[in-house]
Amino acid sequence: MQQDIAHEKETQAGSIRLEDKEEQQRIATEKAEYERQMKQELHSQGADTERLQQISSQLRDINRELQFIKEHATLLIEYQKDKRDLIDHIPEWKREQEEQKRQLSQEKDNLRRETSGLQEQIDALNKELQQAEKEVTQLQANLEAYSKISAYDWYKPHQDIFNPENPVTLEIHTPRTCLELIDELGRTDSQYMTLQNRLRKEVNLFTGHFDEENTFKFKTKFTEDWEYIRFAEELHDFVEENKISEFVRRINNEHSDIFKRISMDTSMLTASEDDIQDLIGQVNKGFQTCNFVGVIQCIEMKVEESSNRVVNCLRAIQKYYNEHAYDLTPGTNLFSSENEQLVKQEAIALLRDFIKEIHAYRYDSIRLYDSFELRFRIIENNNDTGFVEKLSNVGSEGTDILVKAMINIMLLNVFKEGASRKFKDFKLHCMMDEIGKLHPNNVNGILKFANDRNIILINGSPTELNRDAYKHVYLLTKGAQSKTRIARLISDQKL
C-alpha cells in the first residue's frame, strides 16, 4: 500500500511540475514581449538602451540564478535534511563501520579458530576412527590366527598353556599383536628345534668319547629332550665348578699307579733279554764248531728289537717312568720337578697311545717272543740269505725243514747241556715230524747231527723211508676204540 501512495504522489508531483513549466514558458513569452515593447518605448524616448540591455541581461542572470535556487529549493531542503540525517552522521557511521569491521574481523578470527579447533577435533576423531577400524581389523585377524594355532607343530606340546581351564596367573603385557606373537612362537620353536638338534649332536659327539662306565660318570645314552638339556646343565656346572681339576688330579694319580705297574710288568717281560742273547750266542757258537748237513754251509742267528707296536709302547712307558719316577708319584713330593704336570700329561698321552695300539692288536696277550725279533742267516750252496725274518726263502721246502730241524736240535742241545751238568749220562729223546719231506741223504745227516749231541730222534712219517737209517722201525696203528698200537718191525743192533 505504501508503494501505491508513493506512486500516486510521484504522479501528482509530475503533473504539478508540468503545469508550472508551461506557466513559466507563458510568462517568459509575455515578459519577452513586454520587454521588447518597453525597449522600443525607451529608445523612442532617448533612453540608453544598451545600458538597459546590460542591466536586463544581469537581471536575467539573477533571475536564472533565483530560478535555479527556486527550482532547487526542494532539493536543498532535501539535501539539508539528508545532510542532517545522513551526511552529518557519516563520521559516526564510519567509526561504527570500523568498529563493526573490527568486530567482524574478530568474529572471523574466532570463527576461524573455532573452525580450526573443530577441524582438528574432526581430524583427531577420524584418526581415532581409522585407528579403531585398524585395531578392529587387527583384532579380527588376531582372533582368526589364534583360532588356527592348533595347526602349528609347536602347539601340541604346549597345548595345556592355551587351555582356558588352566588360566595363567601371571599377566604379561606386551605391545606385540597375536599375529606377531604367533610368528615369534614359530621362529622361537624353529630356533628351539635347531638348538635342540645342535644340542643332541654336540652332546652325542661329546659323549661319544666316553663309554658307559667312564671315569666322570657321564651319562652316554639319552632318549628324551629333557635328558639332553639336563646333561648340558650338569656339564655346565661341572665346568663352572672346575671339577675337571679334581678329576685330573685323581686320574693323574691313578694313571701314575697304572704307569708304574706297566713299567714293572714290562721289566718282567724284558728281564729274559740277556738270557735270550746268551742262548742265541751259545747256539751260534755251536753252529761254528759243527759239521753241517747236506748243502747247508752256515747258520747264524741274532736278536733285534721287536717291531711289535704294543711292545714298543711298553718300552716307551718303561723308559719314561724310569726317567720321571718322582714326577709320576701321586701327589707332590720333595723330589718333584717344576714340570710335574707336563710330565703327567705326557705320561697320559703315552697311555693313550698304548690303549690305541692294544685295541688294534690282534691278540689278547703279549708273549715273551713278542718282545724281540729273531733273524736268521743261512748260507746254502754258497748262497747267502743275509739276516732274514723267515726261513721260507732258503732253498727248497726240504731245505727249509732241514734248517729248522738243525736249529731246533741245536737249541735242544743247549738246554740239554745246561741240564746235563747235573747228570753225567744225559740223553734226550724227541719226536720229529714231516721227516718224509727231507731227502734220504739229509735224513741220515740230520740223525747223525742229533745223535752226535746225544739227542735221539723219533721220526714220524706216513710213508715208508730208508729203514737202514734207523735203529728201530715201528708201525703205529689204531684199534677199534681209536687206541694206538705200536708194533716193532725191525731193529738193527749195530746202529
C-alpha positions as CSV (number, residue, x, y, z in Angstrom):
1,M,0.0,0.0,0.0
2,Q,2.8,2.4,0.8
3,Q,4.2,1.7,-2.7
4,D,0.8,2.8,-4.2
5,I,0.8,6.0,-2.2
6,A,4.3,6.9,-3.2
7,H,3.4,6.2,-6.8
8,E,0.4,8.5,-6.6
9,K,2.4,11.2,-5.0
10,E,5.0,11.0,-7.7
11,T,2.3,11.2,-10.4
12,Q,0.8,14.3,-8.8
13,A,4.2,16.0,-8.4
14,G,4.9,15.3,-12.1
15,S,1.7,17.0,-13.2
16,I,2.4,20.0,-11.0
17,R,5.9,20.3,-12.4
18,L,4.5,20.2,-16.0
19,E,1.9,22.8,-15.3
20,D,4.5,25.0,-13.6
21,K,6.8,24.7,-16.6
22,E,4.1,25.6,-19.0
23,E,3.1,28.6,-16.9
24,Q,6.7,29.8,-16.7
25,Q,7.0,29.5,-20.5
26,R,3.9,31.6,-21.0
27,I,5.1,34.2,-18.5
28,A,8.5,34.2,-20.2
29,T,6.9,34.8,-23.6
30,E,4.8,37.6,-22.3
31,K,7.7,39.1,-20.4
32,A,9.8,39.0,-23.5
33,E,7.1,40.8,-25.5
34,Y,6.7,43.3,-22.7
35,E,10.4,44.0,-22.6
36,R,10.6,44.4,-26.4
37,Q,7.8,46.9,-26.2
38,M,9.4,48.6,-23.3
39,K,12.8,48.7,-25.1
40,Q,11.2,50.3,-28.1
41,E,9.4,52.9,-25.9
42,L,12.5,53.7,-24.0
43,H,14.5,54.0,-27.2
44,S,12.0,56.4,-28.6
45,Q,12.2,58.5,-25.5
46,G,16.1,58.6,-25.7
47,A,17.0,56.2,-23.0
48,D,20.4,54.3,-23.0
49,T,19.1,51.1,-24.3
50,E,22.5,49.4,-24.3
51,R,22.8,50.1,-20.6
52,L,19.4,48.9,-20.1
53,Q,20.2,45.9,-22.1
54,Q,23.2,45.1,-19.8
55,I,21.1,45.6,-16.8
56,S,18.4,43.5,-18.3
57,S,21.0,40.8,-19.0
58,Q,22.2,40.9,-15.5
59,L,18.7,40.7,-14.2
60,R,18.1,37.7,-16.4
61,D,21.2,36.1,-14.9
62,I,20.0,36.9,-11.5
63,N,16.6,35.7,-12.3
64,R,18.1,32.5,-13.7
65,E,20.0,32.1,-10.5
66,L,16.9,32.8,-8.5
67,Q,15.0,30.4,-10.6
68,F,17.7,27.9,-10.2
69,I,17.5,28.5,-6.4
70,K,13.8,28.3,-6.6
71,E,13.9,25.2,-8.7
72,H,16.4,23.6,-6.3
73,A,15.0,24.8,-3.1
74,T,13.3,21.5,-2.5
75,L,16.5,19.7,-3.4
76,L,18.3,22.0,-1.0
77,I,15.8,21.2,1.7
78,E,16.1,17.6,1.0
79,Y,19.9,18.0,1.0
80,Q,19.9,19.8,4.3
81,K,17.6,17.1,5.6
82,D,19.8,14.4,4.2
83,K,22.8,16.2,5.5
84,R,21.3,16.4,8.9
85,D,20.0,12.9,8.7
86,L,22.9,11.2,6.8
87,I,25.9,13.3,6.0
88,D,26.4,14.6,9.4
89,H,26.3,11.0,10.7
90,I,28.9,9.8,8.3
91,P,31.9,10.2,10.7
92,E,29.9,8.4,13.4
93,W,28.9,5.7,10.9
94,K,32.5,5.4,9.8
95,R,33.5,4.9,13.3
96,E,30.7,2.3,13.8
97,Q,31.7,0.7,10.5
98,E,35.3,0.5,11.6
99,E,34.2,-1.0,14.9
100,Q,31.9,-3.4,13.1
101,K,34.7,-4.3,10.7
102,R,37.0,-4.9,13.7
103,Q,34.3,-6.9,15.4
104,L,33.7,-8.8,12.1
105,S,37.4,-9.5,11.8
106,Q,37.5,-10.6,15.4
107,E,34.4,-12.8,14.8
108,K,36.1,-14.2,11.7
109,D,39.2,-14.9,13.7
110,N,37.2,-16.5,16.4
111,L,35.2,-18.5,13.8
112,R,38.5,-19.5,12.1
113,R,39.9,-20.6,15.4
114,E,36.8,-22.5,16.4
115,T,36.6,-23.9,12.9
116,S,40.3,-24.9,13.1
117,G,39.7,-26.4,16.5
118,L,36.7,-28.3,15.4
119,Q,38.6,-29.5,12.3
120,E,41.4,-30.7,14.5
121,Q,38.9,-32.5,16.6
122,I,37.3,-33.9,13.5
123,D,40.7,-35.0,12.2
124,A,41.6,-36.5,15.6
125,L,38.3,-38.3,15.7
126,N,38.8,-39.5,12.1
127,K,42.3,-40.7,13.0
128,E,40.9,-42.4,16.1
129,L,38.2,-43.9,13.9
130,Q,40.8,-45.1,11.4
131,Q,43.0,-46.4,14.3
132,A,39.9,-48.1,15.8
133,E,39.0,-49.7,12.5
134,K,42.6,-50.8,12.0
135,E,42.6,-52.2,15.5
136,V,39.3,-54.0,14.8
137,T,40.8,-55.4,11.6
138,Q,43.9,-56.5,13.5
139,L,41.9,-58.0,16.3
140,Q,39.8,-59.9,13.8
141,A,43.0,-61.1,12.1
142,N,44.5,-62.0,15.5
143,L,41.3,-63.8,16.6
144,E,41.3,-65.7,13.3
145,A,45.0,-66.5,13.7
146,Y,44.5,-67.6,17.3
147,S,41.7,-69.9,16.2
148,K,44.1,-71.7,13.9
149,I,47.1,-72.1,16.2
150,S,46.2,-75.8,16.8
151,A,47.5,-76.5,13.3
152,Y,51.1,-75.4,14.2
153,D,53.6,-78.1,15.1
154,W,54.6,-76.2,18.3
155,Y,51.1,-76.1,19.6
156,K,50.6,-79.7,20.6
157,P,53.5,-80.0,23.1
158,H,52.3,-76.8,24.8
159,Q,48.5,-77.0,24.4
160,D,48.0,-77.0,28.1
161,I,49.1,-73.4,28.2
162,F,46.3,-72.4,25.9
163,N,43.7,-74.4,27.7
164,P,41.1,-71.9,29.1
165,E,40.5,-74.3,32.0
166,N,44.1,-73.6,33.1
167,P,44.3,-69.8,33.4
168,V,47.7,-68.2,33.6
169,T,48.1,-66.4,36.9
170,L,50.9,-64.2,35.7
171,E,49.8,-61.4,33.4
172,I,52.4,-60.2,30.9
173,H,51.7,-57.0,29.0
174,T,53.2,-56.8,25.5
175,P,52.8,-54.3,22.7
176,R,53.0,-57.0,20.1
177,T,49.9,-58.4,18.4
178,C,48.7,-62.0,18.5
179,L,50.0,-62.5,14.9
180,E,53.4,-61.2,15.9
181,L,53.4,-63.4,18.9
182,I,52.4,-66.4,16.8
183,D,55.2,-65.6,14.3
184,E,57.6,-65.2,17.2
185,L,56.5,-68.5,18.6
186,G,57.0,-70.1,15.2
187,R,60.5,-68.6,14.9
188,T,61.3,-69.5,18.6
189,D,60.1,-73.0,18.0
190,S,62.3,-73.3,14.9
191,Q,65.2,-71.8,16.8
192,Y,64.5,-74.2,19.6
193,M,64.4,-77.2,17.3
194,T,67.6,-76.0,15.7
195,L,69.3,-75.6,19.1
196,Q,67.8,-78.9,20.3
197,N,69.2,-80.7,17.3
198,R,72.5,-79.0,17.7
199,L,72.5,-79.8,21.4
200,R,71.7,-83.5,20.6
201,K,74.5,-83.5,18.0
202,E,77.0,-81.8,20.3
203,V,76.1,-84.0,23.3
204,N,76.2,-87.2,21.3
205,L,79.6,-86.1,19.8
206,F,80.8,-85.2,23.3
207,T,79.6,-88.4,25.0
208,G,80.9,-90.5,22.0
209,H,84.3,-90.2,23.6
210,F,83.1,-92.0,26.7
211,D,81.9,-95.4,27.5
212,E,79.1,-96.2,29.8
213,E,81.5,-96.9,32.7
214,N,83.5,-93.7,32.2
215,T,85.5,-92.0,34.9
216,F,83.4,-88.9,35.1
217,K,80.1,-90.9,35.5
218,F,78.8,-89.1,32.4
219,K,75.5,-90.5,31.0
220,T,76.1,-91.6,27.5
221,K,72.6,-92.6,26.3
222,F,69.6,-90.3,26.1
223,T,66.1,-90.7,24.8
224,E,64.2,-87.6,25.8
225,D,65.0,-83.9,25.0
226,W,65.0,-83.0,28.7
227,E,67.7,-85.5,29.3
228,Y,69.9,-83.7,26.8
229,I,69.1,-80.4,28.5
230,R,69.8,-81.7,32.0
231,F,73.1,-83.2,30.8
232,A,74.1,-79.9,29.3
233,E,73.2,-78.1,32.6
234,E,75.1,-80.6,34.6
235,L,78.1,-80.4,32.3
236,H,78.0,-76.6,32.6
237,D,78.0,-76.9,36.4
238,F,80.8,-79.4,36.0
239,V,82.9,-76.9,34.1
240,E,82.0,-73.9,36.1
241,E,82.8,-75.6,39.4
242,N,86.1,-76.7,37.8
243,K,85.5,-80.3,38.8
244,I,87.8,-81.3,35.9
245,S,90.8,-80.3,38.0
246,E,89.8,-82.7,40.7
247,F,89.3,-85.5,38.2
248,V,92.7,-84.6,36.5
249,R,94.4,-84.9,39.9
250,R,92.6,-88.1,40.7
251,I,93.2,-89.6,37.2
252,N,96.8,-88.5,37.2
253,N,97.3,-90.3,40.5
254,E,95.5,-93.4,39.1
255,H,97.5,-93.2,35.9
256,S,100.7,-92.9,37.9
257,D,99.9,-96.3,39.5
258,I,99.0,-97.8,36.2
259,F,102.2,-96.3,34.7
260,K,104.2,-97.9,37.5
261,R,102.5,-101.3,37.1
262,I,103.0,-101.3,33.3
263,S,106.7,-100.4,33.8
264,M,107.2,-103.2,36.3
265,D,105.4,-105.7,34.0
266,T,107.5,-104.6,31.1
267,S,110.6,-105.0,33.2
268,M,109.4,-108.6,34.0
269,L,108.7,-109.2,30.3
270,T,112.1,-108.0,29.2
271,A,114.0,-109.5,32.1
272,S,115.0,-112.5,30.0
273,E,116.6,-110.5,27.2
274,D,120.1,-111.2,28.5
275,D,119.3,-114.9,28.8
276,I,117.9,-114.9,25.2
277,Q,121.1,-113.2,24.0
278,D,123.2,-115.7,25.8
279,L,121.1,-118.6,24.4
280,I,121.4,-117.3,20.9
281,G,125.2,-116.8,21.4
282,Q,125.5,-120.5,22.5
283,V,123.6,-121.6,19.5
284,N,125.7,-119.6,17.2
285,K,128.9,-120.9,18.9
286,G,127.6,-124.5,18.4
287,F,127.0,-123.9,14.7
288,Q,130.5,-122.5,14.3
289,T,132.0,-125.8,15.5
290,C,129.7,-128.3,14.0
291,N,129.6,-130.3,10.7
292,F,126.5,-129.1,8.7
293,V,124.2,-131.5,7.0
294,G,124.0,-131.6,3.2
295,V,124.2,-128.3,1.3
296,I,124.0,-126.2,4.4
297,Q,127.3,-124.3,5.0
298,C,126.4,-121.8,7.7
299,I,123.6,-121.0,10.1
300,E,123.7,-117.9,12.3
301,M,121.0,-116.1,14.4
302,K,120.7,-112.8,16.0
303,V,118.2,-110.9,18.2
304,E,116.9,-107.4,17.3
305,E,114.4,-105.1,18.9
306,S,110.8,-106.1,18.4
307,S,108.7,-104.2,15.7
308,N,105.6,-105.0,17.7
309,R,103.9,-101.6,18.3
310,V,102.4,-102.7,21.6
311,V,105.8,-103.8,22.9
312,N,107.4,-100.5,21.7
313,C,104.7,-98.6,23.7
314,L,105.5,-100.7,26.7
315,R,109.2,-100.0,26.3
316,A,108.5,-96.2,25.9
317,I,106.3,-96.3,29.1
318,Q,109.1,-98.1,31.0
319,K,111.7,-95.7,29.8
320,Y,109.6,-92.7,30.6
321,Y,108.8,-94.0,34.1
322,N,112.5,-94.6,34.8
323,E,113.3,-91.1,33.8
324,H,110.4,-89.3,35.6
325,A,109.6,-91.6,38.5
326,Y,109.4,-88.8,41.1
327,D,107.2,-86.6,39.0
328,L,104.9,-89.6,38.3
329,T,104.4,-90.3,42.0
330,P,100.9,-89.4,43.2
331,G,100.8,-86.0,44.8
332,T,103.7,-83.6,45.0
333,N,106.9,-84.5,46.9
334,L,110.3,-83.0,47.6
335,F,111.7,-84.7,44.5
336,S,109.1,-83.4,42.1
337,S,110.3,-81.0,39.4
338,E,108.6,-77.9,38.2
339,N,107.4,-79.8,35.1
340,E,105.4,-82.3,37.1
341,Q,102.1,-81.6,35.5
342,L,103.6,-81.6,32.0
343,V,105.3,-84.9,32.8
344,K,102.0,-86.4,33.9
345,Q,100.2,-85.1,30.8
346,E,102.9,-86.7,28.6
347,A,102.5,-89.9,30.6
348,I,98.8,-89.9,29.9
349,A,99.5,-89.4,26.2
350,L,101.7,-92.5,26.2
351,L,99.0,-94.4,27.9
352,R,96.5,-93.3,25.3
353,D,98.9,-94.5,22.5
354,F,99.2,-97.8,24.4
355,I,95.4,-98.2,24.6
356,K,95.1,-97.3,20.9
357,E,97.7,-100.0,20.0
358,I,96.0,-102.6,22.3
359,H,92.7,-102.1,20.5
360,A,94.4,-102.5,17.2
361,Y,96.3,-105.6,18.3
362,R,95.1,-109.0,17.1
363,Y,95.9,-111.0,20.2
364,D,94.7,-110.9,23.8
365,S,98.2,-111.1,25.4
366,I,101.8,-110.2,24.9
367,R,104.2,-113.2,24.9
368,L,107.9,-113.3,25.5
369,Y,108.7,-113.8,21.9
370,D,106.8,-110.6,21.0
371,S,109.4,-108.6,22.9
372,F,112.2,-109.4,20.4
373,E,112.8,-110.2,16.7
374,L,114.8,-113.3,15.7
375,R,116.8,-113.1,12.5
376,F,118.4,-116.0,10.6
377,R,121.3,-116.0,8.2
378,I,121.8,-119.1,6.1
379,I,124.5,-120.0,3.5
380,E,123.3,-122.8,1.3
381,N,125.2,-123.8,-1.8
382,N,127.2,-120.6,-1.4
383,N,124.0,-118.5,-1.4
384,D,124.0,-116.1,1.5
385,T,120.4,-115.0,2.5
386,G,121.6,-112.3,4.9
387,F,119.7,-111.9,8.1
388,V,116.0,-112.6,7.3
389,E,112.9,-112.9,9.5
390,K,111.6,-116.2,8.0
391,L,113.2,-119.3,6.7
392,S,110.7,-119.9,3.9
393,N,113.0,-118.4,1.2
394,V,116.0,-120.7,1.9
395,G,116.2,-123.1,-1.0
396,S,113.5,-125.8,-1.4
397,E,110.9,-126.8,1.1
398,G,113.1,-129.7,2.2
399,T,116.0,-127.4,2.8
400,D,113.7,-125.2,5.0
401,I,112.7,-128.2,7.1
402,L,116.4,-129.3,7.3
403,V,117.5,-125.8,8.6
404,K,114.6,-125.7,11.1
405,A,115.4,-129.1,12.3
406,M,119.1,-128.2,12.8
407,I,118.2,-125.0,14.7
408,N,115.8,-126.9,16.9
409,I,118.3,-129.7,17.6
410,M,120.9,-127.1,18.5
411,L,118.5,-125.3,20.8
412,L,117.7,-128.7,22.4
413,N,121.4,-129.3,22.8
414,V,122.0,-126.0,24.6
415,F,119.2,-126.8,27.0
416,K,120.5,-130.4,27.4
417,E,124.0,-129.3,28.2
418,G,122.6,-126.9,30.8
419,A,120.7,-129.8,32.4
420,S,123.5,-132.5,31.9
421,R,125.8,-130.7,34.3
422,K,123.8,-132.3,37.0
423,F,123.6,-135.7,35.1
424,K,126.7,-137.5,33.7
425,D,124.9,-139.5,31.1
426,F,122.1,-137.5,29.7
427,K,120.2,-138.3,26.5
428,L,117.2,-136.6,25.1
429,H,114.6,-138.3,23.0
430,C,112.3,-136.2,20.8
431,M,109.8,-136.6,18.0
432,M,110.4,-135.1,14.6
433,D,107.5,-134.7,12.2
434,E,107.4,-134.2,8.4
435,I,110.5,-136.3,8.0
436,G,109.2,-137.5,4.7
437,K,109.9,-134.1,3.1
438,L,113.7,-134.5,3.6
439,H,116.0,-136.0,1.0
440,P,117.0,-139.5,2.1
441,N,120.7,-138.3,2.3
442,N,119.6,-135.5,4.6
443,V,117.7,-137.9,6.8
444,N,120.9,-139.7,7.6
445,G,122.7,-136.4,8.1
446,I,120.1,-135.0,10.5
447,L,120.0,-138.2,12.5
448,K,123.8,-138.1,12.8
449,F,123.7,-134.4,13.7
450,A,121.3,-135.1,16.5
451,N,123.0,-138.4,17.7
452,D,126.4,-136.6,18.0
453,R,124.8,-134.4,20.6
454,N,123.1,-137.3,22.5
455,I,119.7,-136.4,21.1
456,I,117.8,-139.4,19.9
457,L,115.2,-138.6,17.2
458,I,111.9,-140.4,16.8
459,N,111.0,-139.5,13.2
460,G,107.4,-140.0,12.2
461,S,106.2,-140.4,8.6
462,P,103.1,-141.6,6.8
463,T,105.2,-143.2,4.2
464,E,108.0,-145.8,4.3
465,L,111.5,-144.4,4.3
466,N,115.0,-145.8,4.2
467,R,114.8,-148.3,7.1
468,D,118.6,-148.7,7.2
469,A,118.9,-145.2,8.6
470,Y,117.2,-146.1,11.8
471,K,118.0,-148.4,14.7
472,H,114.3,-149.4,15.2
473,V,111.3,-149.2,12.9
474,Y,107.8,-149.3,14.4
475,L,104.4,-149.5,12.9
476,L,101.6,-147.4,14.5
477,T,98.0,-148.5,14.0
478,K,94.7,-147.6,15.6
479,G,92.3,-150.2,17.1
480,A,88.5,-150.3,17.2
481,Q,88.4,-147.9,20.1
482,S,90.8,-145.4,18.4
483,K,93.7,-146.6,20.6
484,T,97.1,-146.5,19.1
485,R,99.0,-149.8,18.9
486,I,102.8,-149.8,18.4
487,A,104.5,-152.8,16.9
488,R,108.3,-153.1,16.3
489,L,109.1,-154.2,12.8
490,I,112.9,-154.1,12.6
491,S,115.8,-153.5,14.9
492,D,119.4,-153.0,14.0
493,Q,121.7,-153.6,17.0
494,K,124.7,-152.3,15.0
495,L,123.4,-148.8,15.0
